[in-house]
Amino acid sequence: MTLRTIILASVCSVAASVLLSSNLQATAADKQPDPTAMKPYIEEIGGVGVKFDMLPIPGGEFMMGSPESEANRNKDEGPQVKVKIEPFWMGKHEVTWDEYDIWSFRLDIQRRKIAGTEPTKLDTVADAVTRPTPPYTDMTFGMGHDGFPAICMTQHAAKMYCRWLSEKTGHFYRLPTEAEWEYACRAGKTTAYSFGDSPDDLGEYGWFYDNSDEMYHEVGRKKPNPWGLYDMHGNVSEWVLDRYDADWYARGAGKSPLNVPTDMYPRIVRGGSWDDDPDGLRSASRYASDPEWKFQDPQIPKSIWYHTDALHVGFRVVRPLNPPGLEERKKLKLDPEPEIAAQGRAG
């Protein structure tokens, strides 16, 4: 390991540790849950005029996974297990480049400097959140920017974006757990897709290999699921918090809110993408992250921010009605993990 690498890892580790140990003043508004507040709302990212929609997802129980009778079922989707879900809000769409670039390219800070305006209290805290190094290629790969889903980020990058967004808005945002994601995707249905068992109508709800022209598409161009969420089937796969274990449902999915990661790989993306066949877009379908998603990364060590070969991977955010305390956030690894920055590897 070179001296530059050691210094860089140390700086990143200290910065991440400071973030994780800081107080939660910026998210204090979320500390008193109010069930009557479970309504759709529009969140505006301060200072740049970019907005996104959040939809309420009611709490309840559901059978996670797929029944053995489901066509094209994979073994890691069972056995089915009953899981209890607490209420939360979920992004109506995937996080778009319009939103993501504000954080990754410091556009909010640049806008303030040009306008000569002072940062708000929320801005000051958000400005201290680590931002990624500049990308080494065009991460849209020419497929589109405005209104299109952000892609190619590591899970670490997605979690850091959520941390920044929390401080920027005063609401606690994070990635969904695998159970929350499937619960929201199903929207109360027990069929293979949120619209039924047959993939014949899939083209009305999602972008996949047969209709995508080998690229992602603008968010919200297909029909939503019954709870109003768009692109839960296809377009881009979406990061969730969990570690991937093929036998997780049998071991502990009904007892724990998530399968807390212990290693860099594999972690989980859900929903299938523009590059998948219809069976990969089923509500229960699971995919594991792979180090090969960084095969073309020219940097040594590999970037902790980019999965250059994961053109099919994006994410969306959730906001729990009852936000966790700092200790729970650490225990469940809801925040960016300082060990990833320290090791200089991608998560």
N, C-alpha and C positions, 0 to 999 in steps of 0.2 A: 504494500500500500504506500503511495507517495505521500510526501509531507502535505501537499495541497489537498489530497483526499482526506487526510486525517484532520486537518484544520477545518475543512468544509463540513465534515461529519460532526465535529465538535460544536461548531457554530449552529448548525441545524438542530442538533440535539438540545442545546441550551435554549434556543428560541422556542422549540416545541414544548419543552418542559415549562417554560415561563407561561406559555399560552394555557397549558393544561392546569396550572396551579393558580391562575389569575381568578379574581372574583367574578361573579356573574351579574354585575350591575346592568349590563346591556340587555340581559334577558330577564330582569327582575319582574317585568310586566306579566310574565308567564307563570309566576310562582303560585298564584291563586286561581286554580281551574274553575271555570264557570260553564257548566253544561249548556246553559242557554246561549252561550257564545258560539255554539257549533253551527255556524252558518257559513255559506260561501263568502269569501272576501277577496279583495284585490290588494296585493302587497306592492308597494312602490319602493324601488331601490333609490334611496335619497340622493339628490344632487345630479342625477342623470336622466330622470324621466322614464326609466324602463320599469314596466310593471309585469306582474304575472299573477295568475289566478290560483287560488287554493280552494279545494272542495272538502266539505266535512265527510268523514267516514265514520259511521256509527259503530260503537263497540258491539261485541257479540261473540259467539262461538261458531266455529266451522270445522269441517273435516279437511285437514290439510293433506295434500297428496292426491293420487288418482286411484280409483278402484281397479282391481285386476282385470275387469271386463273392458276397460277403456282401450280403444284402438291405438296402436303405436305407443303404448305406455312403456316407460323405462323402469327398470327394477328399482332405481334410486328414488322413485316417486312414492314408495310405500314402505311399510304398511301405512294406510291412512291413520291419522291420529287427530283427536279432537284438541283444538287449540283455542284459548280465550284471548280475545283482542280488545285492548282498551281504545277508546275513541281517539281519533287523530284527524288532522287535515292532510291532504295529499295534493301535490301539484297537478293541476288539470292537464298539463302537458309535460314532456321532458324539459329539462333545463336547456335553453337555447343558447346559441353563440352570443346573442344580444345581451343575455344576462351574464353568462360565464366570462366574457371578455372584460367586463367591468372590473372584475377581480383579477383575472390573469394578466391583463395589460395595464392595470392601475388607472383605468380611464376616469374613475371618480376623482382621484387625486389630481390628474392632469386637468380635468374640467375646472376644479376649484382654482388651480393656479392661473389658468387662462382668464377666468372670470374675476379673480382677485377676491374670492369669498373665503371666509374663515370656516374651518371644520366645526361641525356640531359635536356634542359630547359623544354621540354614537359614532361619528366619523373618526374621532380620535382613537377610540378603542379598536374600531375595525381596521384602521390604518396600521395597527401594530401586528395584525395577523399576517403570517408568512404568505408570500405570493410566489408563484412558480418562476423558474428561470425562463427566458424567452424560448419559444419552440424552435427546433432546428429545421423545420419544414412547415409547409402550409398544412395544418391539421384538418382542414376541410377537404383536402385532396380534390378541390375543384367541384365538389358536389353541391355547394351552396352555403351561404352564411346567414343572412338576415331571415329569421323565422325558422331556421333549421336547427335540429338538435345538436348540441355540443358532443363531440366524440373524442376518442383516443386518450382520455385521461385515465390515470391509475385510480384505484379506489382511494388511495391516500390523497390525491388531488381533489377528488369529489368530496371527501370528508373535510378537507381544509376549506373548500368553497363553502360548505355548510357552516363551518365555524365562523368564517368571515360574514356570511349572510346573517347569522344569528346576531353578531355584534352590530352589524350595519342597520338592522331593522328593529332590534329589541325583542324579537321573538326567537325561541329556540328551534332551530331547524337542524335536521340530520337526515341521513339515509334511512330508508325503511328497513325493518328486519325482513327476512325471507317470508315469515308468516304474515306480516302485515301486507307485504306486496301481493302475495297470492290471495289473501282475503279481499283486498281492494280490487284485484283483477277479476275475481269471480263475481263480485257484486251481488252476493246472495245466491248465485247459481251453483249447481253441482255438476253441470255438464262440462265437456272437455274444453269448450270455449265459453266466454260469457254470453254468447248468443246461441249456443246449442252444441250438439255433438258433431255435426257434420262440417267439414272444412269447405263445403261448397259455397258458403256465403262469406268466406274469410276475406275475399277481396273488397268487401264493403266496409270492413273494420280495420284492416291492417295492410302494411306493406311487407311483402315477403319475396322470395326468389322469383316466383312466377310473374309478379306484376311490378317489380321495383325498378326494372331497367338497370339493375346492379348498382344502385345508389340509394342513399336515404332521401327522405322527402320532408317538406315543411310539416311542422307539427299541426295536428288538428284538421287534417284534410279528409280523414275517414270518419265513420260513425263512432260515437263514444260508446262505452259500456253502460249498463243500466244506472250506474252511479255518476255518470257524466265525465268519466276519465277517458282521455283520448290516447291512442297508440299504446295501449297496454298489450296488445297483440302486434308484435312486429315493429317496423321502422328501425329502432335501435334497442338492443338489449340494455337492461338497466342494473346498475350496481345495487346490491343490498349489503347489509352489514356482515352477514354470516360467513363463517368458514364452510367450505364444501366437504361434507362427509357423506358417502353413499348410503350409510346405514344410520344417519342421524334420526330419522323418524322412529326407528325401532329403539334407539338408545335414549333420546331425551327431548324430542321436539315438543312433547306435551307437558314437560316439566319446566322448561327454561324459555325465557323470552327470545333468546337467540343462541346460536352456536358460536360462542366467542372465539375469534381466530387466535391461533397460537403460532402460526407460520405465515410467511408471505404468500405462499400458494398452497392449495387452491382456495380462492374465495368465489362468491357466487354472483352471477348476473342472471336476470330473469326476463321473460317475455319474448325471447326470440327477436330476430332482426330481419332487415331487408335481404339478408344473404342466407336465410334459413328456409327449409321446406316447411309446409303447414304443420307437421307434427311438432316442430320446435317452437311453435307459437301457442301451444296449448297452455292453459292456466297453470298446470302442475309441472310443466317442463322446466328442468334445471340445467344450467351450464356452469362449468368450473373455469376459473381463470387459469391462464397458462403462461409460463415464462416465454414461450415462443411469440407472445403478443409484443415482445420487445426485440425480436430478432434483428430488425433493421436499425435499431437505435445505435448510432455511431459513437456514443459517449462512453467513456470509461471513468468511473463506474457508470452503469446504466442509470438513466434519469429516474428520480423518484416521482416525476410528474406525468410522464407520457408513455402510453402504450401505442407506439407508432403503427403496429400491425393490427390494432383492434378498431378498425373503421366501423365496426358494428356495435360498439359499446358506448353508452351514455348513462344518464341517471336522471332521476327526479327526486324532489325533496318531500319530506313529511314534517309536520309539526305536531307533537303529541299534545293532547288537551292537558295532561298532567306531566309537565316536564320533570326530568330526573334531577337529582342533586349531583354535586360534583363527584362524590364518591361512587355513585352508581354509574356515572359517565365513564369514570376510569375503569371500574370493574368490567363493564360491558364493552369497553373500547368504542364508545360512541363518537369520541373525538379523534382527531388525527393522532397517530401513535408516534411518540418521540423516538421509539426504537427504530422505526423505519428511516427517519431522518438520520439517526446516528449511524445506521449501517450503510446508508447511501444506496439503498436498493428500492425497487418499486413494490408497492403493495397492491 
